[in-house]
Each structure stands twice: as C-alpha cells, then as structure tokens.
Amino acid sequence: NAGVTQTPKFQVLKTGQSMTLQCAQDMNHNSMYWYRQDPGMGLRLIYYSASEGTTDKGEVPNGYNVSRLNKREFSLRLESAAPSQTSVYFCASSDWDRPGYFGPGTRLLVL
Amino acid sequence: AQSVTQPDIHITVSEGASLELRCNYSYGATPYLFWYVQSPGQGLQLLLKYFSGDTLVQGIKGFEAEFKRSQSSFNLRKPSVHWSDAAEYFCAVALSGNTPLVFGKGTRLSVIA
C-alpha cells in the first residue's frame, strides 16, 4: 500500500516550458487535490476532483490545468511555466472518514 | 469563506517543556479540524483530527488537541517536547472528510536544549 505517490520529485524548467505532474493513490479515495506550498503562505488549493470525471478550481488555479484520468490518478499540467510557479506541489486524496493523505511533494524551480 | 489563523509564526521551547500551538478558525458551522506536521523537506503527516464527539482528541507522537466551539479554536498541545518535534505545524479545516482542506499559514517550532 503505497498511499499517495507523486512524480517527479524534483524538476527544473525554463520559462515557457510545459510539464505534467503525476499523482496516483491506491486507497480507493473518491476525492483528490493539488496544493502548492510557498514560504509563509501555508498550502493553497489549486484544483480538486470530488470524484472521477469532475474537477473544480481552488484558490489559485491560474496557469494550471488538471485531468482526473481515473479514480486513481490526478495530473496537474503547467502549459507555459512562469517563475511565479516555483513552488512545492502536493497531491492529496481523501474520503468521508479518511481525510487528507498527502504525497511526498514535487519541488519545481522555474528559471 | 472558511479561514484558519495560526497567530504564532515561530515558537521556541526548551526540550522537556510543555507546548501549546494556537489555531482559530472562521466558519459558519463546526468544521472538520486537523493538525498536520511537516519536517524540513518532507511531506505532511496527519497528527490528529476532530470530526465530532469528545472535544479532546488524542493523536500520534503524544500530541492532543482540544476543540472549543465557543472560542472557534482547536489548539494543539504536548506535555513534554522532544528535540525531534522541531518542525512546522499546520492547522486545517474542511467542510467534511471529502472536501478540500483550508490551511493556516503554519507555526514553526524550534526546540532548544
């Protein structure tokens, strides 16, 4: 039981490049989330998916897109990376009585 | 909109001393309440959660938290801090276990000998 896994762990991009962050969970949770963490800001919600086939914007969705590929997988795409997207990205999953299990994070640096 | 306030950005305590980290929330109803811990360069680990029932909640690593409805607070406590407790602590709220968490900005805990 791996919990929530994220790939890659680290990534360096140049401004304007695109990339997809992958997230998968093996706990059969319905809901999945993408957060970003910046110093002094806590974690802020980018997008979430309450169930397979649905996605909703969070607090900071601009510059990102998501895909809920199936119940297990929820990917986050940066179409044209900007230095302001330098951050640590966390994926999480949850269900009614099993809240907020987080992946190990992806550290992204945009130059 | 829900919001979470952690008034203390940084706290320093001596090893063996007691600890209390404060958390206040703003929400129309009683939300689900959580405390997470994050060691440097690591992910988030759930310390404890409150959904309903007994307002004193026991968690892992010897932590406990008390929900006080009248004060909209969910403070985290530990009777005796260990050096390994040095980390950042986040309070969070959610409408239910199946909805997004709203996080406070965190409190960094330093432990001195």
gemmi code that builds the backbone of each chain (N, CA, C; Angstrom):
import gemmi

chains = {
    "A": [
        ("ASN", (0.845, -1.194, 0.000), (0.000, 0.000, 0.000), (0.882, 1.247, 0.000)),
        ("ALA", (1.057, 1.886, -1.185), (1.991, 2.997, -1.304), (1.378, 4.318, -0.843)),
        ("GLY", (0.037, 4.409, -0.708), (-0.590, 5.666, -0.322), (-0.713, 6.576, -1.532)),
        ("VAL", (-0.176, 7.790, -1.415), (-0.195, 8.773, -2.496), (1.223, 8.922, -3.033)),
        ("THR", (1.380, 8.710, -4.321), (2.694, 8.845, -4.939), (2.676, 9.985, -5.947)),
        ("GLN", (3.814, 10.669, -6.066), (3.950, 11.787, -6.980), (5.231, 11.643, -7.782)),
        ("THR", (5.162, 12.001, -9.050), (6.353, 12.070, -9.879), (6.292, 13.332, -10.728)),
        ("PRO", (7.438, 13.974, -10.972), (8.756, 13.663, -10.419), (8.906, 14.229, -9.009)),
        ("LYS", (10.016, 13.998, -8.374), (10.308, 14.577, -7.064), (10.880, 15.988, -7.215)),
        ("PHE", (11.674, 16.189, -8.236), (12.292, 17.482, -8.486), (12.208, 17.782, -9.985)),
        ("GLN", (12.101, 19.055, -10.323), (12.094, 19.436, -11.726), (12.561, 20.876, -11.852)),
        ("VAL", (13.403, 21.103, -12.861), (13.803, 22.468, -13.199), (13.292, 22.742, -14.610)),
        ("LEU", (12.589, 23.838, -14.768), (12.046, 24.242, -16.056), (12.543, 25.621, -16.430)),
        ("LYS", (12.546, 25.889, -17.709), (12.769, 27.255, -18.172), (11.410, 27.904, -18.394)),
        ("THR", (11.364, 29.211, -18.252), (10.128, 29.947, -18.502), (9.566, 29.590, -19.873)),
        ("GLY", (8.273, 29.270, -19.899), (7.602, 28.932, -21.139), (7.513, 27.441, -21.427)),
        ("GLN", (8.317, 26.643, -20.741), (8.231, 25.199, -20.948), (6.971, 24.653, -20.285)),
        ("SER", (6.575, 23.476, -20.729), (5.401, 22.829, -20.149), (5.823, 21.543, -19.448)),
        ("MET", (4.997, 21.111, -18.517), (5.235, 19.831, -17.868), (3.963, 19.366, -17.159)),
        ("THR", (3.931, 18.075, -16.894), (2.811, 17.470, -16.178), (3.318, 16.801, -14.926)),
        ("LEU", (2.694, 17.124, -13.796), (2.977, 16.458, -12.537), (1.957, 15.324, -12.374)),
        ("GLN", (2.489, 14.158, -12.041), (1.631, 12.983, -11.923), (1.357, 12.663, -10.460)),
        ("CYS", (0.160, 12.189, -10.191), (-0.231, 11.783, -8.840), (-1.105, 10.541, -8.943)),
        ("ALA", (-0.857, 9.586, -8.072), (-1.685, 8.388, -8.020), (-1.886, 7.968, -6.566)),
        ("GLN", (-3.083, 7.425, -6.279), (-3.363, 6.919, -4.934), (-3.970, 5.517, -5.053)),
        ("ASP", (-3.635, 4.693, -4.069), (-4.112, 3.303, -4.098), (-5.025, 3.000, -2.920)),
        ("MET", (-5.685, 4.034, -2.387), (-6.547, 3.862, -1.220), (-8.026, 3.889, -1.594)),
        ("ASN", (-8.317, 3.919, -2.882), (-9.699, 3.918, -3.375), (-10.474, 5.157, -2.912)),
        ("HIS", (-9.765, 6.268, -2.721), (-10.421, 7.505, -2.309), (-11.149, 8.143, -3.479)),
        ("ASN", (-12.276, 8.789, -3.177), (-13.013, 9.476, -4.227), (-12.411, 10.826, -4.590)),
        ("SER", (-11.942, 11.570, -3.583), (-11.503, 12.944, -3.802), (-9.990, 13.039, -3.894)),
        ("MET", (-9.553, 13.902, -4.810), (-8.124, 14.153, -4.950), (-7.894, 15.650, -5.123)),
        ("TYR", (-6.697, 16.116, -4.735), (-6.428, 17.548, -4.648), (-4.998, 17.851, -5.093)),
        ("TRP", (-4.817, 19.057, -5.605), (-3.489, 19.605, -5.819), (-3.353, 20.913, -5.036)),
        ("TYR", (-2.278, 20.978, -4.232), (-1.955, 22.175, -3.472), (-0.556, 22.643, -3.865)),
        ("ARG", (-0.308, 23.921, -3.657), (1.040, 24.428, -3.739), (1.419, 25.038, -2.388)),
        ("GLN", (2.696, 24.900, -2.043), (3.184, 25.420, -0.767), (4.303, 26.408, -1.027)),
        ("ASP", (4.128, 27.606, -0.546), (5.119, 28.660, -0.656), (5.447, 29.168, 0.743)),
        ("PRO", (6.685, 29.597, 0.971), (7.094, 30.038, 2.319), (6.154, 31.101, 2.879)),
        ("GLY", (5.705, 30.869, 4.121), (4.850, 31.839, 4.791), (3.411, 31.867, 4.318)),
        ("MET", (3.067, 30.994, 3.354), (1.714, 31.032, 2.791), (0.892, 29.802, 3.154)),
        ("GLY", (1.487, 28.834, 3.811), (0.771, 27.586, 4.051), (0.566, 26.843, 2.737)),
        ("LEU", (-0.447, 26.020, 2.683), (-0.790, 25.299, 1.457), (-2.046, 25.918, 0.865)),
        ("ARG", (-2.016, 26.144, -0.417), (-3.163, 26.728, -1.107), (-3.651, 25.766, -2.182)),
        ("LEU", (-4.963, 25.645, -2.272), (-5.578, 24.696, -3.184), (-5.542, 25.221, -4.614)),
        ("ILE", (-5.063, 24.383, -5.535), (-5.023, 24.761, -6.941), (-6.286, 24.249, -7.648)),
        ("TYR", (-6.481, 22.955, -7.614), (-7.645, 22.287, -8.191), (-7.973, 21.076, -7.324)),
        ("TYR", (-9.226, 20.638, -7.432), (-9.576, 19.387, -6.801), (-10.583, 18.636, -7.656)),
        ("SER", (-10.724, 17.362, -7.316), (-11.650, 16.486, -8.029), (-12.421, 15.688, -6.982)),
        ("ALA", (-13.716, 15.946, -6.890), (-14.529, 15.274, -5.878), (-14.837, 13.827, -6.259)),
        ("SER", (-14.759, 13.534, -7.531), (-14.991, 12.160, -7.987), (-14.446, 12.046, -9.400)),
        ("GLU", (-14.347, 10.828, -9.854), (-13.863, 10.586, -11.208), (-14.732, 11.349, -12.207)),
        ("GLY", (-14.095, 12.087, -13.101), (-14.832, 12.809, -14.122), (-15.208, 14.228, -13.773)),
        ("THR", (-14.909, 14.656, -12.543), (-15.221, 16.033, -12.136), (-13.966, 16.725, -11.639)),
        ("THR", (-13.856, 18.022, -11.968), (-12.779, 18.837, -11.421), (-13.314, 20.226, -11.117)),
        ("ASP", (-12.715, 20.873, -10.121), (-13.136, 22.228, -9.749), (-11.928, 23.064, -9.390)),
        ("LYS", (-12.041, 24.377, -9.650), (-10.964, 25.289, -9.316), (-10.894, 25.524, -7.823)),
        ("GLY", (-9.672, 25.739, -7.374), (-9.440, 26.115, -5.996), (-9.106, 27.589, -5.888)),
        ("GLU", (-8.248, 27.914, -4.943), (-7.913, 29.302, -4.651), (-6.976, 29.914, -5.689)),
        ("VAL", (-6.058, 29.105, -6.251), (-5.023, 29.641, -7.141), (-4.916, 28.815, -8.423)),
        ("PRO", (-5.954, 28.782, -9.278), (-5.936, 27.894, -10.445), (-5.238, 28.455, -11.686)),
        ("ASN", (-4.974, 29.759, -11.720), (-4.462, 30.364, -12.954), (-3.105, 29.798, -13.348)),
        ("GLY", (-2.987, 29.408, -14.618), (-1.743, 28.854, -15.141), (-1.648, 27.347, -15.048)),
        ("TYR", (-2.703, 26.723, -14.544), (-2.710, 25.266, -14.362), (-3.943, 24.638, -15.014)),
        ("ASN", (-3.778, 23.372, -15.407), (-4.905, 22.545, -15.810), (-4.768, 21.185, -15.146)),
        ("VAL", (-5.882, 20.497, -14.996), (-5.840, 19.177, -14.356), (-6.634, 18.178, -15.168)),
        ("SER", (-6.313, 16.915, -14.924), (-7.061, 15.808, -15.536), (-7.244, 14.718, -14.493)),
        ("ARG", (-8.507, 14.306, -14.274), (-8.750, 13.137, -13.419), (-8.877, 11.966, -14.372)),
        ("LEU", (-7.775, 11.283, -14.571), (-7.684, 10.240, -15.587), (-8.567, 9.041, -15.248)),
        ("ASN", (-8.630, 8.693, -14.003), (-9.449, 7.602, -13.478), (-9.524, 7.807, -11.975)),
        ("LYS", (-10.059, 6.861, -11.244), (-10.209, 7.074, -9.814), (-8.851, 7.200, -9.125)),
        ("ARG", (-7.840, 6.565, -9.655), (-6.528, 6.533, -9.013), (-5.666, 7.740, -9.319)),
        ("GLU", (-5.808, 8.337, -10.507), (-4.808, 9.281, -10.986), (-5.368, 10.680, -11.221)),
        ("PHE", (-4.561, 11.682, -10.834), (-4.971, 13.078, -10.955), (-3.730, 13.871, -11.312)),
        ("SER", (-3.672, 14.373, -12.546), (-2.458, 15.043, -13.009), (-2.656, 16.553, -13.056)),
        ("LEU", (-1.542, 17.269, -12.890), (-1.526, 18.736, -12.919), (-0.586, 19.177, -14.032)),
        ("ARG", (-1.089, 20.032, -14.932), (-0.281, 20.447, -16.070), (-0.014, 21.949, -16.025)),
        ("LEU", (1.241, 22.288, -16.257), (1.640, 23.673, -16.458), (1.895, 23.838, -17.947)),
        ("GLU", (1.079, 24.610, -18.624), (1.198, 24.733, -20.079), (2.374, 25.612, -20.473)),
        ("SER", (2.603, 26.683, -19.738), (3.683, 27.618, -20.030), (4.207, 28.139, -18.695)),
        ("ALA", (5.234, 27.469, -18.193), (5.691, 27.741, -16.829), (6.224, 29.163, -16.679)),
        ("ALA", (5.957, 29.727, -15.502), (6.432, 31.064, -15.155), (7.197, 30.994, -13.834)),
        ("PRO", (8.136, 31.905, -13.602), (8.886, 31.886, -12.334), (7.985, 31.914, -11.105)),
        ("SER", (6.798, 32.529, -11.206), (5.868, 32.575, -10.075), (5.305, 31.197, -9.717)),
        ("GLN", (5.531, 30.227, -10.578), (5.065, 28.864, -10.305), (6.136, 28.013, -9.627)),
        ("THR", (7.270, 28.615, -9.331), (8.264, 27.947, -8.499), (7.649, 27.696, -7.136)),
        ("SER", (7.608, 26.440, -6.737), (6.893, 26.088, -5.524), (7.114, 24.613, -5.225)),
        ("VAL", (6.535, 24.170, -4.138), (6.446, 22.744, -3.844), (4.987, 22.348, -4.027)),
        ("TYR", (4.762, 21.325, -4.811), (3.412, 20.901, -5.151), (3.088, 19.591, -4.442)),
        ("PHE", (1.946, 19.582, -3.776), (1.493, 18.392, -3.064), (0.177, 17.910, -3.640)),
        ("CYS", (0.116, 16.629, -3.844), (-1.128, 15.964, -4.188), (-1.671, 15.309, -2.936)),
        ("ALA", (-2.987, 15.243, -2.810), (-3.608, 14.603, -1.654), (-4.874, 13.880, -2.089)),
        ("SER", (-5.303, 12.949, -1.266), (-6.568, 12.269, -1.519), (-7.318, 12.110, -0.213)),
        ("SER", (-8.622, 11.917, -0.302), (-9.412, 11.753, 0.917), (-10.736, 11.073, 0.583)),
        ("ASP", (-11.386, 10.651, 1.641), (-12.747, 10.146, 1.534), (-13.465, 10.523, 2.814)),
        ("TRP", (-14.739, 10.182, 2.963), (-15.573, 10.717, 4.039), (-14.920, 10.614, 5.413)),
        ("ASP", (-14.421, 9.447, 5.739), (-13.843, 9.289, 7.071), (-12.343, 9.062, 7.006)),
        ("ARG", (-11.758, 9.330, 5.899), (-10.323, 9.149, 5.718), (-9.758, 10.407, 5.073)),
        ("PRO", (-9.478, 11.393, 5.910), (-9.137, 12.701, 5.367), (-7.684, 12.860, 4.982)),
        ("GLY", (-7.453, 13.756, 4.078), (-6.173, 14.346, 3.725), (-4.909, 13.524, 3.837)),
        ("TYR", (-4.712, 12.528, 2.975), (-3.435, 11.844, 2.889), (-2.617, 12.507, 1.786)),
        ("PHE", (-1.400, 12.913, 2.126), (-0.586, 13.690, 1.210), (0.543, 12.872, 0.609)),
        ("GLY", (0.879, 13.209, -0.631), (2.059, 12.660, -1.253), (3.308, 13.356, -0.757)),
        ("PRO", (4.484, 12.917, -1.197), (5.753, 13.465, -0.701), (6.109, 14.819, -1.292)),
        ("GLY", (5.412, 15.249, -2.346), (5.658, 16.564, -2.927), (6.577, 16.525, -4.137)),
        ("THR", (6.408, 17.554, -4.970), (7.292, 17.791, -6.119), (7.848, 19.198, -5.989)),
        ("ARG", (9.175, 19.301, -5.982), (9.816, 20.626, -5.911), (10.078, 21.102, -7.329)),
        ("LEU", (9.477, 22.238, -7.676), (9.594, 22.774, -9.030), (10.289, 24.123, -8.987)),
        ("LEU", (11.304, 24.260, -9.824), (12.010, 25.526, -9.979), (11.848, 25.970, -11.427)),
        ("VAL", (11.324, 27.182, -11.612), (11.164, 27.734, -12.958), (12.124, 28.905, -13.109)),
        ("LEU", (13.023, 28.773, -14.059), (14.064, 29.807, -14.254), (13.653, 30.812, -15.318)),
    ],
    "B": [
        ("ALA", (-16.457, 32.478, 3.521), (-15.400, 31.504, 3.204), (-14.684, 31.097, 4.486)),
        ("GLN", (-14.265, 29.846, 4.480), (-13.521, 29.362, 5.640), (-12.157, 30.034, 5.711)),
        ("SER", (-11.668, 30.227, 6.932), (-10.298, 30.699, 7.102), (-9.735, 30.129, 8.386)),
        ("VAL", (-8.426, 30.021, 8.423), (-7.734, 29.473, 9.576), (-6.614, 30.427, 9.955)),
        ("THR", (-6.514, 30.746, 11.230), (-5.476, 31.639, 11.713), (-4.592, 30.908, 12.708)),
        ("GLN", (-3.328, 30.917, 12.430), (-2.339, 30.441, 13.393), (-1.537, 31.676, 13.800)),
        ("PRO", (-1.792, 32.220, 14.982), (-1.243, 33.530, 15.341), (0.279, 33.560, 15.496)),
        ("ASP", (0.861, 32.424, 15.813), (2.296, 32.365, 16.078), (3.034, 31.836, 14.866)),
        ("ILE", (3.907, 32.671, 14.297), (4.670, 32.228, 13.129), (5.786, 31.284, 13.563)),
        ("HIS", (6.418, 31.608, 14.703), (7.572, 30.837, 15.170), (7.531, 30.769, 16.694)),
        ("ILE", (7.734, 29.583, 17.223), (7.788, 29.380, 18.672), (9.035, 28.589, 18.997)),
        ("THR", (9.715, 28.988, 20.073), (10.882, 28.253, 20.556), (10.589, 27.766, 21.966)),
        ("VAL", (10.784, 26.480, 22.200), (10.586, 25.909, 23.532), (11.803, 25.075, 23.901)),
        ("SER", (11.990, 24.905, 25.189), (13.072, 24.055, 25.674), (12.629, 22.603, 25.676)),
        ("GLU", (13.566, 21.724, 25.426), (13.252, 20.296, 25.460), (12.734, 19.930, 26.847)),
        ("GLY", (11.632, 19.188, 26.879), (11.004, 18.805, 28.134), (9.910, 19.753, 28.589)),
        ("ALA", (9.857, 20.932, 28.017), (8.813, 21.892, 28.369), (7.506, 21.531, 27.656)),
        ("SER", (6.423, 22.110, 28.154), (5.132, 21.870, 27.518), (4.965, 22.803, 26.322)),
        ("LEU", (4.025, 22.422, 25.455), (3.821, 23.152, 24.209), (2.334, 23.356, 23.973)),
        ("GLU", (1.973, 24.538, 23.511), (0.626, 24.761, 23.006), (0.727, 25.618, 21.750)),
        ("LEU", (0.192, 25.117, 20.653), (0.123, 25.851, 19.397), (-1.328, 26.236, 19.161)),
        ("ARG", (-1.516, 27.500, 18.828), (-2.866, 28.016, 18.719), (-3.418, 27.943, 17.299)),
        ("CYS", (-4.718, 27.726, 17.211), (-5.411, 27.690, 15.929), (-6.827, 28.205, 16.130)),
        ("ASN", (-7.204, 29.192, 15.347), (-8.581, 29.686, 15.340), (-9.125, 29.585, 13.926)),
        ("TYR", (-10.390, 29.295, 13.820), (-10.979, 29.154, 12.501), (-12.228, 30.022, 12.396)),
        ("SER", (-12.581, 30.309, 11.170), (-13.788, 31.068, 10.889), (-14.620, 30.252, 9.926)),
        ("TYR", (-15.781, 29.833, 10.411), (-16.652, 29.012, 9.573), (-18.042, 29.042, 10.177)),
        ("GLY", (-19.056, 28.932, 9.340), (-20.430, 29.064, 9.809), (-20.904, 27.918, 10.668)),
        ("ALA", (-20.348, 26.741, 10.454), (-20.740, 25.575, 11.226), (-19.470, 24.952, 11.798)),
        ("THR", (-19.621, 23.905, 12.561), (-18.438, 23.224, 13.087), (-17.800, 22.419, 11.972)),
        ("PRO", (-16.602, 22.794, 11.595), (-15.949, 22.058, 10.506), (-15.221, 20.823, 11.022)),
        ("TYR", (-14.701, 20.078, 10.114), (-13.745, 19.034, 10.467), (-12.411, 19.744, 10.694)),
        ("LEU", (-11.677, 19.335, 11.707), (-10.471, 20.036, 12.124), (-9.282, 19.090, 12.139)),
        ("PHE", (-8.127, 19.600, 11.726), (-6.952, 18.756, 11.565), (-5.704, 19.506, 12.019)),
        ("TRP", (-4.730, 18.738, 12.464), (-3.372, 19.218, 12.648), (-2.429, 18.301, 11.879)),
        ("TYR", (-1.538, 18.951, 11.086), (-0.512, 18.243, 10.346), (0.855, 18.740, 10.806)),
        ("VAL", (1.857, 17.874, 10.630), (3.230, 18.248, 10.921), (4.071, 18.010, 9.673)),
        ("GLN", (5.028, 18.917, 9.452), (5.901, 18.798, 8.294), (7.348, 19.024, 8.736)),
        ("SER", (8.165, 18.001, 8.621), (9.591, 18.154, 8.886), (10.247, 18.757, 7.654)),
        ("PRO", (11.399, 19.405, 7.813), (12.036, 20.085, 6.680), (12.241, 19.169, 5.480)),
        ("GLY", (11.782, 19.626, 4.334), (11.959, 18.876, 3.104), (11.071, 17.658, 2.967)),
        ("GLN", (10.125, 17.514, 3.873), (9.262, 16.338, 3.863), (7.817, 16.695, 3.520)),
        ("GLY", (6.999, 15.655, 3.399), (5.582, 15.864, 3.177), (4.851, 16.119, 4.480)),
        ("LEU", (3.531, 16.104, 4.425), (2.713, 16.385, 5.596), (2.215, 15.092, 6.222)),
        ("GLN", (2.306, 15.049, 7.530), (1.831, 13.887, 8.276), (0.676, 14.316, 9.173)),
        ("LEU", (-0.413, 13.571, 9.139), (-1.572, 13.884, 9.967), (-1.276, 13.530, 11.421)),
        ("LEU", (-1.396, 14.516, 12.316), (-1.202, 14.274, 13.744), (-2.495, 13.818, 14.411)),
        ("LEU", (-3.573, 14.520, 14.099), (-4.859, 14.177, 14.689), (-5.969, 14.902, 13.941)),
        ("LYS", (-7.198, 14.456, 14.203), (-8.348, 15.060, 13.545), (-9.532, 15.068, 14.498)),
        ("TYR", (-10.434, 15.999, 14.285), (-11.684, 16.064, 15.034), (-12.829, 16.142, 14.043)),
        ("PHE", (-13.756, 15.192, 14.177), (-14.959, 15.217, 13.348), (-16.171, 15.565, 14.217)),
        ("SER", (-16.297, 14.895, 15.343), (-17.422, 15.111, 16.243), (-17.115, 14.371, 17.535)),
        ("GLY", (-17.992, 14.540, 18.538), (-17.854, 13.773, 19.764), (-16.950, 14.444, 20.776)),
        ("ASP", (-16.150, 13.639, 21.468), (-15.276, 14.126, 22.532), (-14.408, 15.265, 22.000)),
        ("THR", (-14.419, 16.377, 22.708), (-13.709, 17.559, 22.210), (-12.203, 17.507, 22.470)),
        ("LEU", (-11.747, 16.549, 23.250), (-10.311, 16.361, 23.469), (-9.883, 15.173, 22.620)),
        ("VAL", (-8.998, 15.431, 21.686), (-8.615, 14.428, 20.701), (-7.153, 14.042, 20.924)),
        ("GLN", (-6.927, 12.749, 20.945), (-5.549, 12.260, 21.081), (-4.997, 11.933, 19.703)),
        ("GLY", (-3.719, 12.237, 19.504), (-3.105, 11.956, 18.223), (-1.839, 11.136, 18.372)),
        ("ILE", (-1.063, 11.137, 17.329), (0.191, 10.392, 17.349), (1.290, 11.234, 17.996)),
        ("LYS", (2.371, 10.588, 18.358), (3.566, 11.249, 18.896), (3.281, 11.985, 20.203)),
        ("GLY", (2.244, 11.621, 20.933), (1.951, 12.236, 22.222), (1.227, 13.559, 22.157)),
        ("PHE", (0.744, 13.948, 20.991), (0.020, 15.208, 20.837), (-1.466, 15.021, 21.134)),
        ("GLU", (-2.080, 16.110, 21.590), (-3.517, 16.158, 21.762), (-4.006, 17.552, 21.360)),
        ("ALA", (-5.287, 17.655, 21.071), (-5.869, 18.946, 20.728), (-7.262, 19.025, 21.320)),
        ("GLU", (-7.665, 20.233, 21.659), (-8.973, 20.433, 22.256), (-9.794, 21.378, 21.400)),
        ("PHE", (-10.972, 20.949, 21.019), (-11.911, 21.764, 20.268), (-12.759, 22.562, 21.244)),
        ("LYS", (-12.759, 23.870, 21.072), (-13.603, 24.747, 21.891), (-14.506, 25.540, 20.952)),
        ("ARG", (-15.754, 25.111, 20.911), (-16.709, 25.723, 19.985), (-16.898, 27.206, 20.276)),
        ("SER", (-16.970, 27.565, 21.552), (-17.257, 28.949, 21.927), (-16.135, 29.892, 21.507)),
        ("GLN", (-14.930, 29.351, 21.381), (-13.781, 30.173, 21.001), (-13.339, 29.928, 19.562)),
        ("SER", (-14.047, 29.053, 18.849), (-13.654, 28.668, 17.481), (-12.163, 28.338, 17.437)),
        ("SER", (-11.759, 27.506, 18.389), (-10.327, 27.187, 18.481), (-10.107, 25.689, 18.491)),
        ("PHE", (-8.922, 25.320, 18.103), (-8.519, 23.904, 18.077), (-7.018, 23.898, 18.342)),
        ("ASN", (-6.641, 24.109, 19.589), (-5.234, 24.250, 19.955), (-4.561, 22.898, 20.154)),
        ("LEU", (-3.333, 22.826, 19.734), (-2.539, 21.591, 19.813), (-1.637, 21.668, 21.036)),
        ("ARG", (-1.534, 20.563, 21.775), (-0.735, 20.554, 22.995), (0.127, 19.304, 23.065)),
        ("LYS", (1.234, 19.471, 23.787), (2.066, 18.314, 24.128), (2.689, 18.596, 25.486)),
        ("PRO", (2.620, 17.673, 26.431), (3.100, 17.948, 27.788), (4.609, 18.089, 27.894)),
        ("SER", (5.360, 17.379, 27.050), (6.819, 17.413, 27.151), (7.404, 17.281, 25.747)),
        ("VAL", (8.039, 18.340, 25.291), (8.527, 18.383, 23.909), (9.891, 17.701, 23.797)),
        ("HIS", (10.068, 16.990, 22.705), (11.334, 16.324, 22.392), (11.995, 17.053, 21.239)),
        ("TRP", (13.314, 16.956, 21.141), (14.024, 17.681, 20.078), (13.496, 17.281, 18.698)),
        ("SER", (13.035, 16.041, 18.574), (12.541, 15.574, 17.275), (11.207, 16.204, 16.891)),
        ("ASP", (10.590, 16.952, 17.795), (9.330, 17.627, 17.476), (9.545, 18.911, 16.692)),
        ("ALA", (10.781, 19.354, 16.551), (11.059, 20.563, 15.773), (10.601, 20.352, 14.335)),
        ("ALA", (9.696, 21.210, 13.886), (9.067, 21.032, 12.572), (8.120, 22.204, 12.362)),
        ("GLU", (7.398, 22.159, 11.261), (6.342, 23.139, 11.040), (5.002, 22.444, 11.223)),
        ("TYR", (4.087, 23.149, 11.873), (2.788, 22.585, 12.211), (1.687, 23.395, 11.535)),
        ("PHE", (0.777, 22.674, 10.904), (-0.307, 23.317, 10.181), (-1.648, 22.868, 10.747)),
        ("CYS", (-2.500, 23.839, 10.998), (-3.886, 23.581, 11.346), (-4.706, 23.694, 10.060)),
        ("ALA", (-5.729, 22.871, 9.919), (-6.549, 22.908, 8.711), (-7.990, 22.595, 9.054)),
        ("VAL", (-8.907, 23.086, 8.218), (-10.335, 22.814, 8.389), (-10.911, 22.346, 7.065)),
        ("ALA", (-12.017, 21.645, 7.151), (-12.735, 21.203, 5.953), (-14.206, 21.066, 6.291)),
        ("LEU", (-15.028, 21.178, 5.263), (-16.469, 21.007, 5.442), (-16.789, 19.579, 5.844)),
        ("SER", (-16.047, 18.630, 5.254), (-16.218, 17.222, 5.580), (-14.909, 16.531, 5.259)),
        ("GLY", (-14.865, 15.223, 5.478), (-13.648, 14.491, 5.144), (-13.425, 14.361, 3.657)),
        ("ASN", (-14.415, 14.757, 2.874), (-14.358, 14.556, 1.437), (-14.274, 15.863, 0.667)),
        ("THR", (-13.903, 16.941, 1.329), (-13.810, 18.257, 0.708), (-12.429, 18.850, 0.962)),
        ("PRO", (-12.055, 19.877, 0.185), (-10.691, 20.409, 0.321), (-10.400, 20.960, 1.710)),
        ("LEU", (-9.160, 20.812, 2.119), (-8.681, 21.398, 3.356), (-8.322, 22.863, 3.111)),
        ("VAL", (-8.612, 23.688, 4.099), (-8.136, 25.073, 4.122), (-7.114, 25.157, 5.238)),
        ("PHE", (-5.925, 25.600, 4.888), (-4.811, 25.569, 5.826), (-4.534, 26.940, 6.432)),
        ("GLY", (-4.033, 26.920, 7.673), (-3.398, 28.093, 8.230), (-2.006, 28.229, 7.632)),
        ("LYS", (-1.339, 29.344, 7.956), (-0.025, 29.599, 7.373), (1.095, 28.856, 8.075)),
        ("GLY", (0.776, 28.200, 9.168), (1.772, 27.360, 9.830), (2.476, 28.034, 10.986)),
        ("THR", (2.941, 27.208, 11.924), (3.772, 27.656, 13.036), (5.031, 26.804, 13.038)),
        ("ARG", (6.168, 27.486, 12.986), (7.441, 26.749, 13.026), (7.874, 26.592, 14.467)),
        ("LEU", (8.143, 25.357, 14.862), (8.559, 25.055, 16.221), (10.052, 24.752, 16.255)),
        ("SER", (10.777, 25.473, 17.070), (12.182, 25.181, 17.341), (12.301, 24.655, 18.760)),
        ("VAL", (13.167, 23.677, 18.965), (13.378, 23.084, 20.281), (14.834, 23.267, 20.666)),
        ("ILE", (15.063, 23.862, 21.828), (16.436, 24.087, 22.285), (16.722, 23.213, 23.506)),
        ("ALA", (17.988, 22.922, 23.667), (18.398, 22.039, 24.781), (18.283, 22.756, 26.116)),
    ],
}
model = gemmi.Model(1)
for chain_id, residues in chains.items():
    chain = gemmi.Chain(chain_id)
    for i, (resn, *xyz) in enumerate(residues, 1):
        res = gemmi.Residue()
        res.name, res.seqid = resn, gemmi.SeqId(i, " ")
        for name, pos in zip(("N", "CA", "C"), xyz):
            atom = gemmi.Atom()
            atom.name, atom.element = name, gemmi.Element(name[0])
            atom.pos, atom.b_iso = gemmi.Position(*pos), 0.0
            res.add_atom(atom)
        chain.add_residue(res)
    model.add_chain(chain)
structure = gemmi.Structure()
structure.add_model(model)
structure.setup_entities()
